Amino acid sequence: MPKISVIIPAYNSEKFIAETLDCLVEQTLDDIEAIVVDDGSSDSTGEIVKEYCERHPFIKYFRQENAGVSAARNEGIKLATGEYTVFLDADDVYTKESLEGFYTAAKESGADLVIGRLRSFGAGVSEYNEFADKLSKKKTIDTYDLDLLWNFLVGNKCYNTQKLKTSGVVFPPLTYSEEGVFFTKFVYTGAKIAGTENSTMCYRRHTKEEGLSVSQSVSISLVKNFIASLTAIYESAKQSFENPGGCKDEGAYLQEIIYKTAHILIFQFYRHFWRVDDECLAYIKEQMDRLASMMDDRTKKRLADFNSDICVFPINVSKKDVAENAKISVILKDFDSKSTLESVYESSYPFFEVFASADSRKYAGDDVLKCENFHVLESKGFLKTAKKRARGEYVLVFSKPQKVDDRIFRFLVRFEKIPRPIKKLFFQPLYFLVNKKIT
């Protein structure tokens, strides 16, 4: 019996699958098996994996008709023969000691579930997940530890295979936070949980050129899948309270789930306002109103304080209103502004407007041209006219391409260490100073 089975769902993963498999070849733990479930790839993923299978017998390849990542992972669970099971996406990697770290911690603690560290990398990001870090430091973790609700990714977790299979817990057919449904349902079985700092999963963030991951895109289907997942988690939690021992503070625990649902709904979806269509925005508002009715005063204040740069009770989903209440006015002088425009419209702060000259209109895509906050002015006297028409309290003038970090507008609006009159006067140099440090 292998010590650990590594389940890898793969779909059109030719760009990264070799790197993922290499990290397994380099593991310090011997006697493992890697189960690659090809979910109907149409690129060279299968050929690449088969080449690795010839050189490394512990790697096994299985192919199925395209049915989604959940179905691929569930198939992997059926095929797993290891004492323990981990899940690794086909574009992520482990540090070379990770599997040994999982196995050692599981054997020493007798845990059914071991949680390691999690580091994001790629797309200019390199940071550790604070919640995974806190969990990894704990020898024993309570079923209702609130930090568990903020670390749903399955890649930094190791499961006792027998416990997993007998529990009947599987991944649901959803496309957002399905890992959270799987993870929490397993936790609610009464699984013994431990942490380990000796295992790190590296989660790849994708650039726009590489293709946005599911968690980086916005659509009403995705938002509905997210709500379905968090609703399932909420209901599972309530049901688990009936178990012996239960939760010491059921109300606080459920409020944490409600808060997280609203937090992600705003931060991951609503804040990308200008990339969201009207139907999706209406659905987000409907769900926010529902969640607000479930919140206690403390949770409402917590959500409002974290989103102090925008109004969340209620959120504004009128694109006309948001455009007319722009806080930041961005003025683009005549230059190839395509990349600048793309980065501005990826901002996590929606209350901005953009002025471009007629000569630079050609650099705006059709999606931007349709936005109510995008204004095209005559090239003659453009800068003077733009400044006169700017409605924002703060004005930025760009005369050359800029890579605008998606967090910077929100940060600058919330930045309260400088009095507003002075911040307004020196907003441009302040922007360049902060943007240089974070990009």
C-alpha positions in Angstrom: 0.0 0.0 0.0 1.4 3.4 -1.0 1.9 5.9 1.9 0.1 8.7 0.0 -2.1 8.9 -3.1 -1.8 12.2 -4.9 -5.0 12.9 -7.0 -4.5 15.3 -9.8 -7.5 16.4 -11.9 -6.3 17.7 -15.3 -8.0 19.5 -18.1 -6.0 21.1 -20.9 -3.1 21.5 -18.6 -0.2 21.1 -21.0 1.4 24.4 -19.9 1.9 23.3 -16.3 1.4 19.6 -15.8 5.1 18.7 -16.3 6.0 21.1 -13.5 3.4 19.6 -11.2 4.6 16.0 -11.9 8.2 17.1 -11.5 7.5 18.3 -7.9 6.2 14.7 -7.1 9.2 13.1 -8.7 11.4 15.2 -6.4 9.5 14.4 -3.1 11.6 13.2 -0.2 8.9 10.7 0.7 9.2 7.3 -1.1 6.3 4.9 -1.9 3.7 7.3 -3.2 1.3 7.1 -6.1 0.1 9.9 -8.4 -3.3 9.5 -10.0 -3.8 11.8 -12.9 -7.5 12.0 -14.0 -7.6 13.6 -17.4 -11.0 15.2 -17.7 -11.3 15.0 -21.4 -8.4 17.3 -22.4 -8.2 18.3 -26.0 -4.5 19.5 -25.9 -1.4 17.5 -25.2 -2.0 16.9 -21.5 -2.5 13.2 -22.0 0.7 12.7 -24.0 2.8 14.5 -21.5 1.4 12.5 -18.6 1.9 9.2 -20.5 5.6 10.1 -21.0 6.0 10.6 -17.3 4.2 7.2 -16.6 6.8 5.4 -18.8 9.7 6.9 -16.8 8.0 6.9 -13.3 5.8 3.9 -12.6 4.3 5.6 -9.5 2.4 7.9 -11.9 -0.9 6.5 -13.2 -3.0 8.0 -16.0 -6.8 7.7 -16.3 -9.0 9.5 -18.8 -12.7 10.3 -18.6 -15.2 12.2 -20.7 -15.2 15.9 -19.7 -17.4 16.1 -16.6 -15.7 18.8 -14.5 -13.1 19.0 -11.8 -15.4 17.6 -9.0 -16.1 14.4 -11.0 -12.4 14.0 -11.8 -11.5 14.3 -8.1 -14.3 11.9 -7.1 -12.9 9.3 -9.6 -9.5 9.8 -8.1 -10.9 9.0 -4.6 -12.3 5.7 -6.0 -8.9 4.8 -7.5 -6.7 5.8 -4.5 -5.0 2.9 -2.7 -2.7 5.0 -0.5 -2.9 5.1 3.3 -3.5 8.9 3.0 -4.8 11.0 0.1 -4.0 14.5 -1.0 -5.4 16.6 -3.9 -3.1 18.7 -6.2 -4.4 20.7 -9.1 -2.5 20.3 -12.4 -1.0 23.8 -12.2 0.1 23.8 -8.6 3.1 22.3 -6.8 4.4 21.0 -3.5 7.7 21.8 -1.9 9.8 18.7 -2.0 9.4 17.8 1.7 5.6 18.3 1.7 4.4 14.7 1.4 6.8 13.6 4.0 5.6 16.4 6.2 2.0 15.3 5.8 2.7 11.6 6.4 4.9 12.1 9.5 2.3 14.5 11.1 -0.5 12.1 10.3 1.2 9.1 11.8 2.5 10.9 14.9 -0.8 12.6 15.7 -3.2 9.9 14.5 -5.2 12.6 12.7 -7.7 11.9 10.0 -6.9 15.3 8.4 -3.6 17.2 8.4 -3.4 20.9 7.3 -0.2 22.4 6.0 0.9 25.8 4.8 -0.3 27.5 1.6 1.7 29.9 -0.6 0.3 31.8 -3.6 2.7 32.4 -6.4 2.7 33.7 -10.0 1.1 36.9 -11.5 3.4 39.0 -9.4 2.2 37.4 -6.2 4.3 35.5 -3.5 2.6 35.3 -0.2 1.5 32.8 2.5 -2.1 32.3 3.5 -2.4 33.6 7.1 -5.2 31.3 8.1 -3.4 28.2 6.8 -0.3 29.4 8.6 -2.2 29.6 11.9 -3.7 26.2 11.4 -0.4 24.6 10.5 1.1 25.6 13.8 -1.6 23.9 15.9 -1.0 20.3 17.1 -4.8 19.8 17.4 -7.5 21.7 15.7 -11.1 21.9 16.9 -13.9 21.0 14.5 -15.4 24.5 14.8 -12.1 26.5 14.7 -13.2 29.6 12.7 -9.9 29.6 10.8 -11.0 26.5 9.0 -13.8 28.5 7.3 -11.1 30.7 5.7 -9.0 28.0 4.2 -11.1 25.8 1.9 -8.5 24.9 -0.7 -7.9 21.1 -0.6 -4.3 21.2 -1.8 -2.7 21.9 1.6 -4.6 19.1 3.3 -4.0 15.4 3.7 -6.9 12.9 4.4 -6.9 9.5 5.9 -8.1 7.4 2.8 -10.1 4.9 4.7 -11.9 7.5 6.7 -12.5 9.5 3.5 -14.0 6.6 1.6 -16.2 5.3 4.4 -17.5 8.9 5.2 -19.1 9.1 1.8 -18.0 12.7 1.4 -17.5 13.6 -2.2 -17.0 16.8 -4.2 -20.3 18.4 -5.3 -21.0 19.2 -9.0 -20.3 22.9 -8.5 -17.6 25.2 -9.9 -16.9 27.7 -7.1 -16.0 26.8 -3.4 -16.9 23.1 -4.1 -13.7 22.4 -2.2 -15.2 24.1 0.8 -18.3 21.9 0.7 -16.1 18.8 0.5 -13.7 20.0 3.2 -16.3 21.1 5.8 -18.4 18.0 5.3 -15.4 15.9 6.1 -14.6 18.0 9.1 -18.1 17.7 10.4 -17.8 13.9 10.4 -15.9 14.3 13.7 -12.5 13.9 12.0 -9.4 14.4 14.2 -7.5 17.3 12.8 -3.8 18.4 13.2 -1.5 20.9 11.6 2.0 20.7 10.2 4.4 23.4 9.3 6.5 20.9 7.3 4.3 20.8 4.3 3.6 23.6 1.8 1.3 23.6 -1.2 2.1 26.4 -3.8 -1.1 27.7 -5.4 -0.6 29.3 -8.8 -2.2 32.6 -9.6 -2.6 33.2 -13.3 -2.0 36.3 -15.3 -4.6 37.5 -17.8 -2.4 36.2 -20.7 -2.3 32.7 -19.1 -6.1 32.8 -18.8 -8.0 33.8 -15.7 -8.8 31.0 -13.3 -12.3 30.3 -12.1 -11.8 32.4 -9.0 -10.6 35.4 -11.0 -13.5 35.5 -13.4 -17.1 36.9 -13.0 -20.4 35.5 -14.3 -23.9 35.0 -12.9 -23.4 31.2 -13.2 -20.2 31.4 -11.1 -21.9 33.6 -8.4 -24.8 31.2 -8.2 -22.4 28.3 -7.8 -20.7 30.2 -5.0 -24.0 30.9 -3.2 -25.0 27.2 -3.6 -21.7 26.1 -2.1 -21.8 28.4 0.9 -25.5 27.6 1.5 -24.6 23.9 1.6 -21.8 24.7 4.1 -24.2 26.7 6.2 -26.8 23.9 6.3 -24.1 21.2 6.9 -22.9 23.2 9.9 -26.3 23.5 11.4 -26.8 19.8 11.0 -23.5 19.0 12.6 -24.5 20.8 15.8 -26.7 17.8 16.6 -23.6 15.6 16.9 -22.3 14.8 20.5 -20.2 17.7 21.8 -21.5 20.0 19.1 -20.4 23.6 18.8 -19.9 25.8 21.9 -21.2 28.9 20.2 -23.4 28.0 17.3 -24.6 31.5 16.7 -21.1 32.9 16.3 -20.1 30.1 14.0 -23.0 30.6 11.7 -22.4 34.3 11.7 -18.8 33.6 10.5 -20.2 31.6 7.5 -22.7 34.4 6.7 -19.9 37.0 7.0 -17.6 35.0 4.7 -20.4 34.6 2.2 -21.0 38.3 2.0 -17.3 39.2 2.1 -16.5 37.0 -0.9 -19.7 38.2 -2.7 -18.5 41.8 -2.4 -14.7 41.3 -2.7 -14.5 38.7 -5.4 -17.5 39.7 -7.5 -19.1 43.0 -6.7 -15.9 45.0 -6.5 -15.1 44.0 -10.2 -18.2 46.1 -10.9 -17.4 47.1 -14.5 -16.7 43.5 -15.6 -20.1 42.3 -14.2 -23.3 42.5 -16.3 -26.6 44.0 -15.0 -28.2 40.6 -14.5 -25.3 39.4 -12.3 -25.3 42.7 -10.3 -29.0 42.3 -9.6 -28.4 38.8 -8.3 -25.6 40.0 -6.1 -27.8 42.6 -4.6 -30.6 40.1 -4.0 -28.2 37.8 -2.2 -26.6 40.7 -0.2 -30.1 41.8 0.9 -30.8 38.2 2.0 -27.5 37.9 3.9 -28.1 41.3 5.6 -31.4 40.0 7.0 -29.4 37.1 8.6 -26.7 39.2 10.1 -26.5 40.4 13.7 -25.3 44.0 14.4 -21.7 42.9 15.0 -21.4 41.1 11.7 -23.0 44.1 9.8 -20.5 46.5 11.4 -17.6 44.2 10.7 -18.5 44.0 7.0 -19.2 47.7 6.7 -15.8 48.5 8.4 -13.9 46.3 6.1 -15.6 47.9 3.1 -15.5 51.5 4.4 -14.7 52.8 0.9 -18.1 51.7 -0.5 -21.7 51.4 0.9 -22.6 47.8 1.5 -26.1 48.3 3.1 -27.4 48.5 0.5 -24.9 48.1 -2.3 -25.4 50.2 -5.4 -25.8 48.2 -8.6 -26.8 51.1 -10.9 -24.0 51.7 -13.3 -25.3 55.1 -14.0 -25.3 56.0 -10.3 -21.8 54.6 -9.7 -20.4 56.5 -12.7 -22.0 59.7 -11.5 -20.6 59.3 -8.0 -17.0 58.6 -9.1 -14.5 59.3 -6.4 -11.4 59.1 -8.7 -11.1 60.6 -12.1 -8.5 59.0 -14.4 -7.4 61.2 -17.4 -5.5 59.4 -20.2 -3.5 61.7 -22.5 -2.9 60.5 -26.0 -0.8 57.3 -25.9 -1.3 53.6 -26.5 -3.5 53.1 -23.4 -4.8 49.6 -24.0 -2.8 47.9 -21.2 -3.5 50.9 -18.9 -7.2 50.8 -19.6 -7.4 47.0 -18.9 -5.6 47.4 -15.6 -7.8 50.3 -14.5 -11.0 48.4 -15.3 -9.7 45.4 -13.2 -9.7 47.7 -10.2 -11.4 46.4 -7.0 -12.7 49.9 -6.4 -15.7 50.7 -8.7 -16.2 54.4 -8.1 -13.9 55.8 -10.8 -14.3 57.4 -14.2 -12.0 57.6 -17.2 -11.5 60.4 -19.7 -9.7 59.6 -23.0 -9.1 61.7 -26.1 -10.7 61.0 -29.4 -7.3 60.0 -30.8 -6.9 57.4 -28.1 -10.4 56.0 -28.4 -9.0 53.3 -30.7 -7.2 51.7 -27.7 -10.4 51.0 -25.8 -12.1 47.7 -26.3 -15.8 47.4 -27.0 -16.5 46.4 -23.4 -14.9 49.6 -22.1 -16.6 51.8 -24.8 -19.9 50.7 -23.4 -19.2 51.6 -19.8 -21.1 54.6 -18.4 -17.9 55.8 -16.7 -15.8 56.0 -19.9 -15.8 59.4 -21.6 -14.3 60.4 -24.9 -13.4 64.0 -25.5 -12.1 66.0 -28.4 -8.4 65.9 -28.7 -8.1 69.7 -29.0 -7.9 71.1 -25.5 -8.4 67.6 -24.1 -6.6 68.0 -20.8 -8.2 71.2 -19.9 -11.7 69.9 -20.7 -11.1 66.6 -18.9 -10.1 68.4 -15.7 -13.1 70.7 -15.9 -15.5 67.8 -16.4 -13.9 65.5 -13.8 -16.3 64.7 -11.0 -13.9 62.8 -8.8 -12.6 64.2 -5.6 -9.2 62.9 -6.7 -7.7 63.3 -10.2 -5.0 61.2 -11.9 -3.4 62.2 -15.2 -1.5 59.5 -17.1 0.7 60.5 -20.0 2.3 57.1 -20.6 1.3 53.5 -20.1 0.8 52.5 -16.4 0.2 49.1 -14.8 -2.4 50.0 -12.2 -2.6 47.5 -9.4 -6.1 46.4 -8.8 -5.9 47.2 -5.1 -4.5 50.7 -5.2 -7.7 52.8 -5.7 -9.3 51.1 -2.7 -6.2 51.6 -0.6 -5.8 55.3 -1.5 -9.5 56.1 -0.8 -9.3 54.3 2.6 -5.9 55.8 3.5 -6.8 58.1 6.4 -3.3 59.1 7.7 -3.3 62.1 5.5 -6.1 64.7 5.8 -8.4 64.7 2.8 -7.6 68.2 1.6 -3.9 67.4 1.6 -4.5 64.0 0.0 -6.6 65.7 -2.7 -3.8 68.2 -3.4 -1.0 65.5 -3.6 -3.1 62.6 -4.8 -1.0 62.1 -8.0 2.4 61.8 -6.4 0.9 59.7 -3.6 -0.5 57.3 -6.2 2.8 57.0 -8.0 4.7 56.4 -4.8 2.3 53.6 -3.6 1.9 52.0 -7.1 5.7 51.8 -7.5 6.0 49.9 -4.2 3.2 47.3 -4.9 3.6 46.6 -8.6 
